[in-house]
Amino acid sequence: MRDYEVGKDGLAVIVVGVDGTPRALHAAAWASGLARRERARLVFVYVEPITSPAYWSPFGMATAAEAANELVDELRRTVADYLGTIGVRWELVHHRGDPAHGLEKVAEELHADCIVVGRGAGGVAKFLINDARRPVVVVP
């Protein structure tokens, strides 16, 4: 049995999946407005997929991990620039694994009230809509 109820008294924690794509950035912008209105903590989550062939060798793994770390740094700068003026509490989490399961896992760990993803997230959005344990918002 869980010792909290998702969304019972409004939103306290909002998780939004980001990967640098325009649709993910639209989802992040929408979630940012929601977090500002609800005075919620906004958690941006980049889930580094580790299923590509780049992870099959030590050299490829190092290169892919370096590229992912650079993307996370860029996302962090973008979020700081955008949210610096509107007063939203936020953090960025870098998780490795399957994107859909990773978003749900981070949301579960943080007792998030909802997950926000962009429509272009494909199978990620579909999985979350069907299997997440909290509300999912898909932003076009």
N, C-alpha and C positions, 0 to 999 in steps of 0.2 A: 504494500500500500504506500502511495506517495504521501509525503507530508506537506504538500502544497497543492493549490489548484491553479491551473493555467488560466490567466486572464480574469480571475475572480473579481478583483478590484481595479480593473483597468490594466494597462500594460506597464510592466516594470522593466522587462528586458526584451528587446527585439533583435533577432538574428537575421542578417541579410547576407546572402551568398554573393560574392564578388569574384570576378575573374578577369576584369579589364575590358570586357566586351561592352559595346554600347548598351545592350539590353540589360546587362548587369548593373551598369552605371545608372540607368533609368530606375531600376529597382532600388538601388542605393539612395537615389535622390528622393524617391517616394517614401522609403522607410525613414529617411532623415526628417522629413516633414512630420511624419507620424510620431517619431521619437520626440521631436520638439514640442508638439501639441500635448503629448501624453507625459512629458517630462521623464521619459524612459531612457534607460541606458541602451545604446545602440552598439551591437557587436557585429562588425564586418568579419566574414569568415571566407578565407581563400582556402579551398581544399585542393591541394596539389595531387592530381591523379597520378598514381605510380604504376599504371598498367601499360604504359607505352614501352615500345622496344628499347627506348633509351635507358631504361632501368635494368636491362638484362646484362649489362656489363659494368664493372666498376668505373671505367672511364665515362661511359654514357650516363651513369647515375650521377657522377660528380658534375657533369656538364648540365644535366637536367635540373639538379638541385640548385646549382648556381643561378640558372635562368629563373627558377621559381623564386629564389630569394630576392633577385633583382626586381621581379614583378611585385613581390610583397612590399619592398621598399618604395617602389613607385606608387602603389596603391595607398600606402601610408601617407606619402607626401600629398597625393591628390585629396584624400579625405581630410587631412589637416588643413589644407588650403580652403576647401569647401566649407568645412564645419567650424573653422576658426572663428567665424563671425556670428554664428547663430546660437552658440551656447549649448550644444548637445554633448552629453557625456558619451564617449565612445572608446572603443578599443578595436584592434585588428588581431584576429587569431589566424595563424597559419597551421593548417591541419594537413596530414598526408593520408591518402587512401581514396576510396570511392567517394565522389562528390556528394551524392545523395545521402549515403549512410553517414558521411562525415558531418554534413550540416545537421542531421538529426542528432548525432552523438554530441556535438558541441551544444546544440540547443537543450538537450537533456541535461548535460552537465551544468549548464548555467541556469536551469529552470526557466528557460525562455518562454514567453507567452505566445510568440508566433515566429514563423520563419517567412522571410520575403525573398523571392527569387524572380529573375526576369523570365519572360515567356520563352525566350530562346534557349533556355536551359534544357530543353528537350526531355530526355529520360529522367533527369534530376527532378524537374517539376512534376512529372507524372508519378514518379515513385513517392515523392513527398505528399502529394495530394491523396494518394491511396494509402500510404503507410505511416505518415508522421503522427505523433501523439499529441499534436497541438495544431492550431489553425495555420494554414499556409496561404499566403497571398502571392499570386502570380501577376506581375506587372508587365503590361505589353511594352 
